[in-house]
Amino acid sequence: MMTDPQRHTAAEMLAAISARQLKDGQVVFAGVGVPLLAATLAQRLHCPGLTILFEGGVIGAFVEPGKLPPSTNDQRCTKRANMVLGSADVLLLLQRGYVDVGFIGGAQIDQFGNLNSSFIGDPERPRTRLPGTGGGNDIASLTNIIVAMKHERRRFVEHVDFITSPGFIRGGRSRAESGLPTGGIYRVVTELAVFSFDDEARRMKILALNPGVTREEVADNTGFDLVAEEPIGVTEPLMEQELATLRMLDPERLFIS
Amino acid sequence: MGFLASAGYYAYGSNDRTAAEEMGAVANSVVPYARLREGVSSRDRSLREKIVSLEQAASFVPDGASVGIGGSTMSRTPMAMIWQLIRARKKNLSCARGIVSTDGDLLFGSGIADHMATSWFAQGILWGLSKVMRHHVETGSARYDEWSHMAMGMRFRAGGMGVPFLPIRSMLGSDVLRLRPEAKEMTCPFTGETLLLVPALNPDVALIHVQRCDAYGNAQMDGLQFMDIDLALAANRVVLTTERVVSNDQIRREPDQTKIPFFCVDAVVEVPYGSAPHECYGVYEPMTKHLDAYVAQVNKSPVAGMRAYLDRYVYGPASWNEFLSLIGMDEILQASRLGRSIHDD
């Protein structure tokens, strides 16, 4: 059953649509917040065989409803996991190639999918020192990533102030030429639309609009020109089951309010 | 006090530096191999009892030391040891940890540390940016050197392996690398590919909190081990705090659970709830009410709010137990109930 758009939050929409990007049988390296929640949602719905990795050192987690971990380094991440290991070792699985998809959040993104979570303003004299990369740089450097983030003009910029986690860097072949022969940014999911990247210039394009969202609305909230490739799809509305499962997983609404 | 005999070791600024060492000091102090080996050979590595008080343990951390901090984010953080170092009014500590949360706030906010190498520094994802870190970094009173999380891990691993660097395939092409001239790009002599060499990190002292160890320092960790094994091997001194001290017989019944061997360890302190208000796997989860109140106070005022917090919770209490009683019995019991529930099925 479909849901009335008035009855869910933007964060719930983001989590549900992000979860749909995952496929059963994949190995996914999930960051904290919406990625962790969306990967867990996918695991409960269409991806029962999804293997979730956390950078605290967890392989194959089944997070318990109502006990979402406050970070990916907490004991709650290990619930019903197949294995725990050192945090450098779980990150090295990315380098060895065992991970199909990296799934992370973003603070600021540009037209080539580069992410900034380090500085606002000049890094030498930062206006704001942000928390930094964590495992984001490793995940983005070593596998295909899905980014789930809020869609605002100040977050979707032509060039990020600082490349914390690389997308396609300056587009074209610049990523491979920088020493990153594998991976890249695969999807960006926001409360407005799902985006992919064209094969040549490696610039962001709209893949599908979220239900009820117009292209103008997306353009108004984006600080660069989006590549348009007709026809643009429309994402299926949120289903009752997705919403109910999300709320069962996060009853305290830590990540879905 | 044998451990102080080599205290000069900590001070790289003495008058016998070679050009290579000078370069090393600039490049984030990769310790020359001879000095690294000498550091180990000069330690008493015999099977001996090492139990000291929290106060005595603080003397293992000289002013200006580089300090590796175990655990990650809000898990198995050696908070009691950090608390004690603040009380002992240490100076100019240079710290490193995989991921930093409120421990970093306290280190910067108290003024005992002015440098942190890490991959992420905030108050925990539930609270977002650290106003304390921002205040000190944006005003230039402290430095935050950012590395990727894997790079931090491989730096400790290189340190633990006794090699000056390890190659990795991340950070390349990013501005994180642009700000880290200490890391060097190289062309692989076998494949011609571009690799990044990250320098070994051999802290003067590692602070690690575990669930149990014996009086010799054989340490058993439950749950997530983070980078603690590499960190213990890399460091030139290891100070262990532990939820409980168990017998050597108990350790020998399950030697496969021992993650840090005794000869890496220089001091053992029994400190129940030694990670409070952070979590210790299987024992307690984070004490979120205390952390909520802390974050509200220091984010409102990163200097005065922090000073008031330190006065009340760090300098004020007569002992660690008194600090715990300020957190409060209700919260400690709730955290313990949640901590133990990881074993429920």
Interface residues (C-beta under 8 A of the other chain):
Chain A: V32 G33 E55 G56 G57 V58 P70 S71 N73 D74 Q75 R76 C77 T78 K79 V84 L85 G86 S87 A88 D89 L91 L92 L94 Q95 S118 P123 P126 R127 T128 R129 L130 P131 G132 T133 G134 G135 G136 N137 D138 S141 L142 F162 I163 T164 S165 P166 I169 S174 R175 S178 G179 L180 P181 L254
Chain B: S72 T73 M74 S75 G98 I99 S101 T118 S119 W120 F121 A122 G124 I125 L126 L129 S130 M133 R134 V137 E138 Y144 E146 S148 H149 M150 A151 M152 G153 M154 F156 R157 I168 R169 S170 M171 L172 G173 S174 D175 V176 L179 E185 E193 T194 L195 L196 G223 L224 Q225 F226 M227 I229 D230 E279 Y281 G282 E285 P286 T288 G339 I342
